[in-house]
């Protein structure tokens, strides 16, 4: 087999391969024997058809299959021989494949760049330090009680912190949406709902029909209406207020989970807060590290990977209704570059997915859906889902491996600041 490689750009390669005819003849003989075993031709017993009849009836099919198989196998051999790693499907062009001749073909593709990792010991990242105080625990306990509290209908007009149940139709810049959103819950809290909507619904009662003219912010999370004027027609069906819940009432609502008293409830809340705090510390250090890695590593990124990632980003934004904080092209470039850096860390340090960490990640995902057994089962029974979790774990292991080598600068903060992104 003859192989030649042409470099047409920093990452662009064209490989030319010639498979000699004697190899084609040998592969054809093997393929004919396979056909002969299963061939059913009139006048012959199965498995006893003479070779010349096999050639006459199936010759073209056999040659076609042999050519395809030899191109696939020889291409893999050529890549290994030349130490090439394509990053996307090659553009393959067959030059010669007629019977009695060598197979000649060309394949054009981009290769992964050579990523030279810097010495991570030279890096310094900020390390947030925070303690969970008694005040933090009391605040979390108060929020927990608030979440567990019931709502009851009231006759009076809506006030701040009330909520309403309503049917809502929306007209955006003259276009009326075809369906009415029935039984929508609207919290009268300006930290949760647009202030224009909250102010417009205050002092109204059940049975009122309210028309609100609003303008969505430019950075509104529903990109289709961001920055646009809209009219909401709201039919209020119910006004509700939250009932105050005592400690005793909380324990009663919790059932067996509250049998050990308020102290036990707070201790369990603290355990969850500690886990959340460690996660927030990691995420903040990770964000700081990612910026440094992007700054310190310079290499070309394959156009094919950039195009794939840009499509992925655009799809994510469309499905979520969000708008990008930076140009999609720049976001795609950062993701591809970081992925290549971390994959090189995984390769060079021979990092393997930790089974216990994979299990913990699946449990974490399941908790977002109420620890649903169906979600857990879905991940364990779907290889593609499992691979995505394993890849997530591998990336985190790579980040941890880098962080172990870096110098740390402690940055004192508070639990609330770290969890909620506030200034301490």
Secondary structure by P-SEA (a helix, b strand, c coil): cbbbbbbccccbbbbbbbbcaaaaaaaaaaaaaaaaacccccccccccccaaaaaaacaaaaaaaaaaaaaaaaaaaaaaaaccccccccccccccccccccccbbbbbcccccccccccccbbbbbbbbbbcaaaaaaaaaaaaaaabbbbbbcccccccbbbbbbbbbbcccccccccccbbbbbcccccccaaaaaaaccccccbbbbbbbbbccccccccccccccccbbbbcbbbbbccccaaaaaaaacccccccaaaaaaaaaaaaaaaaaaaaaaaaaaaaaaaaaaabbbbbbaaaaaaaaaaaaaaaaaacccccccaaaaaaaaaaaaaaaaaaaaaacccccaaaaaaaaaaaaaaacccaaaaaaaaacaaaaaaaaaaaaaaaaaaaaaaabbbbbbbbcaaaaaacccc
